[in-house]
C-alpha cells in the first residue's frame, strides 16, 4: 500500500495534466516560465477593464495546469470577498453565488474595471478548471491597510507572501494592476511585488495594440477610455516574451503581449444608482464632445 498510493497520486497528476492539455489554449512562450526552477509567484500586471486580459490569464492558468503545475490563483479583490469567491468556485447553484457576489460593495460600487463582466467570466472559467485541478484555490489578496498607497502595497505584498506558506507546494499566478507587479519603487514607495522573495518571482506587464478599456481616471471619469498600455515592439504577436526592454513602464521581467487592441468590459453588476461622481463626469464630458461641431 505504501508503494501503490504514491503511484496513484502521480498517475492522477499526469491524467489531469493530459486532460488540461486538451482543454487549454496554449500561451506561446509560457513554457519558458514553467521550466524555471524555484519560481513561486508569477505576477501579471494589467490595465484594468479589458475583455482580453482576463481571458488571456485564464489561458495562462490552464496552461500551467497542463504542464503539471499545481496552481493557486490570486486576484486583486478585497479579502472580505473571500467567502463569496469560494462560493462561485464551489457552490452547486452558480447563479445564486454570482448574484450574492455582485451585491458586495466591491462589485456594486467600484467603477475602475476590476469588477468587470470579463472578471466575472474569469471566475466562472476558473470554476470550470476545477475539473482539471479539483482543489484550485482563488485568493483575494487586496488586504486591509491603513490609509496610504504605500501601506496598501505592503499589505498586498504581505498577503501574497503568506500564500508561500499557506500553499507551499503551489505556483501562485497573480492578476493585478500593472503598478503592483513592478519590481522597483514608484512614487517614492515600494510596490507589492517587492515584498516577495525576488529570486522566486517573475513579473510580466500586459501590452496591447491600443483600443479601449473601462477605466477610472481623474481627467475623464469612469467609462471606456481610449488607449491601452501599448508595446515597444508593435510587431510582437500574442505570447510571453522575457525581455524587460519590451515593457513600456516600470521594472518587470518581460511582457504578456496580447497582440490585439483592447475592448472595454463594463461593470458586471451594472451601473449603480445613483451614479457615482466619476461616471457623471464621464457622461458629461462625452456628451459635450458629441455635441461639439
MOQUI-V441452 format. One record per residue. N is the residue number from 1. PSI is psi in whole degrees, 0 to 359 (999 if undefined). OMEGA is omega in radians with two decimals (none if undefined). Layout:
n=N psi=PSI omega=OMEGA
n=N psi=PSI omega=OMEGA
//
This chain:
n=1 psi=324 omega=3.13
n=2 psi=338 omega=3.13
n=3 psi=320 omega=-3.04
n=4 psi=320 omega=-3.05
n=5 psi=310 omega=3.07
n=6 psi=324 omega=3.13
n=7 psi=318 omega=-3.14
n=8 psi=324 omega=3.11
n=9 psi=314 omega=3.11
n=10 psi=318 omega=3.12
n=11 psi=321 omega=3.11
n=12 psi=318 omega=3.11
n=13 psi=315 omega=-3.14
n=14 psi=317 omega=-3.14
n=15 psi=315 omega=3.12
n=16 psi=319 omega=3.13
n=17 psi=321 omega=3.13
n=18 psi=319 omega=3.11
n=19 psi=320 omega=3.14
n=20 psi=321 omega=-3.10
n=21 psi=332 omega=3.10
n=22 psi=329 omega=-3.05
n=23 psi=343 omega=-2.98
n=24 psi=154 omega=2.95
n=25 psi=111 omega=-3.07
n=26 psi=145 omega=3.06
n=27 psi=113 omega=-3.12
n=28 psi=133 omega=3.12
n=29 psi=352 omega=-3.09
n=30 psi=334 omega=-3.12
n=31 psi=328 omega=-3.14
n=32 psi=343 omega=3.03
n=33 psi=311 omega=-3.05
n=34 psi=337 omega=-3.12
n=35 psi=356 omega=-3.09
n=36 psi=121 omega=3.11
n=37 psi=140 omega=3.06
n=38 psi=4 omega=-3.13
n=39 psi=127 omega=-3.10
n=40 psi=328 omega=-3.11
n=41 psi=133 omega=2.99
n=42 psi=116 omega=-3.09
n=43 psi=124 omega=3.09
n=44 psi=110 omega=-3.08
n=45 psi=117 omega=-3.02
n=46 psi=165 omega=2.82
n=47 psi=115 omega=-3.05
n=48 psi=152 omega=2.91
n=49 psi=16 omega=3.10
n=50 psi=162 omega=2.98
n=51 psi=329 omega=-2.92
n=52 psi=320 omega=-3.05
n=53 psi=313 omega=3.09
n=54 psi=325 omega=3.10
n=55 psi=318 omega=3.11
n=56 psi=324 omega=3.13
n=57 psi=319 omega=3.05
n=58 psi=314 omega=3.13
n=59 psi=323 omega=-3.14
n=60 psi=317 omega=3.09
n=61 psi=314 omega=-3.13
n=62 psi=319 omega=3.13
n=63 psi=319 omega=3.12
n=64 psi=315 omega=3.11
n=65 psi=320 omega=3.13
n=66 psi=334 omega=3.12
n=67 psi=17 omega=3.03
n=68 psi=11 omega=3.12
n=69 psi=141 omega=3.01
n=70 psi=120 omega=-2.85
n=71 psi=139 omega=2.82
n=72 psi=135 omega=3.10
n=73 psi=133 omega=3.08
n=74 psi=125 omega=-3.11
n=75 psi=147 omega=3.11
n=76 psi=71 omega=3.07
n=77 psi=152 omega=3.11
n=78 psi=137 omega=-3.12
n=79 psi=338 omega=3.10
n=80 psi=345 omega=3.13
n=81 psi=1 omega=-2.96
n=82 psi=314 omega=-3.12
n=83 psi=320 omega=3.13
n=84 psi=322 omega=3.08
n=85 psi=319 omega=3.10
n=86 psi=320 omega=-3.13
n=87 psi=318 omega=3.12
n=88 psi=324 omega=-3.11
n=89 psi=330 omega=-2.92
n=90 psi=338 omega=-3.03
n=91 psi=146 omega=3.11
n=92 psi=323 omega=-3.12
n=93 psi=91 omega=-3.09
n=94 psi=318 omega=-3.10
n=95 psi=317 omega=-3.13
n=96 psi=320 omega=-3.13
n=97 psi=324 omega=3.06
n=98 psi=317 omega=-3.14
n=99 psi=319 omega=3.12
n=100 psi=319 omega=3.12
n=101 psi=316 omega=-3.07
n=102 psi=350 omega=3.07
n=103 psi=350 omega=-3.11
n=104 psi=151 omega=-3.07
n=105 psi=323 omega=-3.11
n=106 psi=342 omega=3.10
n=107 psi=327 omega=-3.10
n=108 psi=334 omega=-2.96
n=109 psi=336 omega=-3.06
n=110 psi=126 omega=-3.00
n=111 psi=27 omega=-3.06
n=112 psi=14 omega=3.08
n=113 psi=347 omega=-3.12
n=114 psi=341 omega=-3.13
n=115 psi=44 omega=-3.04
n=116 psi=168 omega=3.02
n=117 psi=323 omega=3.14
n=118 psi=324 omega=3.10
n=119 psi=323 omega=3.08
n=120 psi=319 omega=3.07
n=121 psi=322 omega=3.11
n=122 psi=315 omega=3.14
n=123 psi=317 omega=3.14
n=124 psi=322 omega=3.13
n=125 psi=329 omega=3.06
n=126 psi=325 omega=3.03
n=127 psi=317 omega=-3.13
n=128 psi=330 omega=3.13
n=129 psi=348 omega=3.08
n=130 psi=345 omega=3.01
n=131 psi=339 omega=3.13
n=132 psi=324 omega=3.05
n=133 psi=93 omega=-2.98
n=134 psi=335 omega=-3.14
n=135 psi=22 omega=3.10
n=136 psi=128 omega=-3.08
n=137 psi=137 omega=3.01
n=138 psi=122 omega=-3.05
n=139 psi=131 omega=3.02
n=140 psi=117 omega=-2.99
n=141 psi=8 omega=3.09
n=142 psi=87 omega=-2.98
n=143 psi=159 omega=3.06
n=144 psi=147 omega=-3.12
n=145 psi=171 omega=-3.09
n=146 psi=77 omega=2.81
n=147 psi=322 omega=-3.02
n=148 psi=158 omega=3.09
n=149 psi=321 omega=3.12
n=150 psi=319 omega=3.13
n=151 psi=324 omega=3.10
n=152 psi=317 omega=3.13
n=153 psi=317 omega=-3.14
n=154 psi=317 omega=3.14
n=155 psi=318 omega=3.12
n=156 psi=315 omega=3.14
n=157 psi=317 omega=3.13
n=158 psi=325 omega=3.09
n=159 psi=318 omega=3.09
n=160 psi=319 omega=-3.13
n=161 psi=324 omega=-3.13
n=162 psi=335 omega=3.09
n=163 psi=335 omega=3.11
n=164 psi=333 omega=3.07
n=165 psi=314 omega=-3.08
n=166 psi=327 omega=-3.12
n=167 psi=61 omega=-2.92
n=168 psi=334 omega=-3.09
n=169 psi=1 omega=-3.00
n=170 psi=155 omega=2.86
n=171 psi=124 omega=-3.09
n=172 psi=116 omega=3.10
n=173 psi=122 omega=-2.97
n=174 psi=129 omega=2.99
n=175 psi=121 omega=-3.05
n=176 psi=172 omega=3.04
n=177 psi=147 omega=-3.00
n=178 psi=332 omega=3.12
n=179 psi=316 omega=-3.04
n=180 psi=339 omega=-3.10
n=181 psi=356 omega=-3.08
n=182 psi=150 omega=-2.99
n=183 psi=19 omega=3.04
n=184 psi=151 omega=-3.05
n=185 psi=147 omega=2.99
n=186 psi=144 omega=3.09
n=187 psi=23 omega=3.05
n=188 psi=9 omega=3.11
n=189 psi=159 omega=3.12
n=190 psi=151 omega=-3.11
n=191 psi=167 omega=-3.00
n=192 psi=316 omega=-3.09
n=193 psi=335 omega=-3.07
n=194 psi=350 omega=3.09
n=195 psi=3 omega=3.11
n=196 psi=155 omega=3.08
n=197 psi=117 omega=-2.95
n=198 psi=333 omega=3.12
n=199 psi=355 omega=-3.07
n=200 psi=10 omega=-3.11
n=201 psi=160 omega=3.01
n=202 psi=127 omega=-3.12
n=203 psi=134 omega=3.09
n=204 psi=134 omega=3.07
n=205 psi=129 omega=3.12
n=206 psi=126 omega=3.10
n=207 psi=165 omega=-2.99
n=208 psi=185 omega=3.12
n=209 psi=38 omega=-3.13
n=210 psi=218 omega=-3.12
n=211 psi=210 omega=-3.09
n=212 psi=148 omega=2.98
n=213 psi=160 omega=3.10
n=214 psi=111 omega=-3.07
n=215 psi=173 omega=3.07
n=216 psi=111 omega=-3.12
n=217 psi=154 omega=3.13
n=218 psi=324 omega=-3.06
n=219 psi=319 omega=-2.99
n=220 psi=347 omega=-3.01
n=221 psi=197 omega=-3.07
n=222 psi=126 omega=-3.12
n=223 psi=187 omega=3.12
n=224 psi=124 omega=-3.08
n=225 psi=132 omega=-3.13
n=226 psi=148 omega=3.08
n=227 psi=124 omega=3.07
n=228 psi=209 omega=3.13
n=229 psi=332 omega=-3.11
n=230 psi=187 omega=-3.11
n=231 psi=131 omega=3.14
n=232 psi=340 omega=3.04
n=233 psi=96 omega=-3.04
n=234 psi=346 omega=-3.11
n=235 psi=352 omega=-3.09
n=236 psi=126 omega=3.09
n=237 psi=187 omega=3.09
n=238 psi=130 omega=3.08
n=239 psi=179 omega=-3.12
n=240 psi=131 omega=-3.13
n=241 psi=114 omega=-3.10
n=242 psi=70 omega=3.12
n=243 psi=105 omega=-3.07
n=244 psi=337 omega=-3.13
n=245 psi=348 omega=3.13
n=246 psi=344 omega=-3.08
n=247 psi=126 omega=-3.14
n=248 psi=331 omega=-3.03
n=249 psi=143 omega=2.93
n=250 psi=179 omega=-3.12
n=251 psi=115 omega=3.08
n=252 psi=177 omega=-3.11
n=253 psi=346 omega=-3.10
n=254 psi=198 omega=-3.09
n=255 psi=152 omega=2.84
n=256 psi=100 omega=-3.11
n=257 psi=123 omega=3.10
n=258 psi=331 omega=3.10
n=259 psi=7 omega=-3.11
n=260 psi=163 omega=3.01
n=261 psi=152 omega=3.06
n=262 psi=151 omega=2.95
n=263 psi=142 omega=-3.02
n=264 psi=145 omega=3.07
n=265 psi=118 omega=-3.06
n=266 psi=166 omega=3.12
n=267 psi=134 omega=-3.09
n=268 psi=330 omega=-3.12
n=269 psi=5 omega=-3.06
n=270 psi=181 omega=-3.13
n=271 psi=130 omega=-3.08
n=272 psi=158 omega=3.06
n=273 psi=125 omega=0.03
n=274 psi=158 omega=-3.14
n=275 psi=139 omega=3.06
n=276 psi=163 omega=-3.06
n=277 psi=323 omega=-3.09
n=278 psi=326 omega=3.14
n=279 psi=321 omega=3.06
n=280 psi=319 omega=3.11
n=281 psi=315 omega=-3.13
n=282 psi=311 omega=-3.09
n=283 psi=318 omega=3.13
n=284 psi=316 omega=-3.11
n=285 psi=316 omega=-3.06
n=286 psi=332 omega=3.02
n=287 psi=323 omega=3.12
n=288 psi=322 omega=3.13
n=289 psi=319 omega=-3.08
n=290 psi=335 omega=-3.14
n=291 psi=347 omega=-3.09
n=292 psi=147 omega=-3.09
n=293 psi=999 omega=none
//
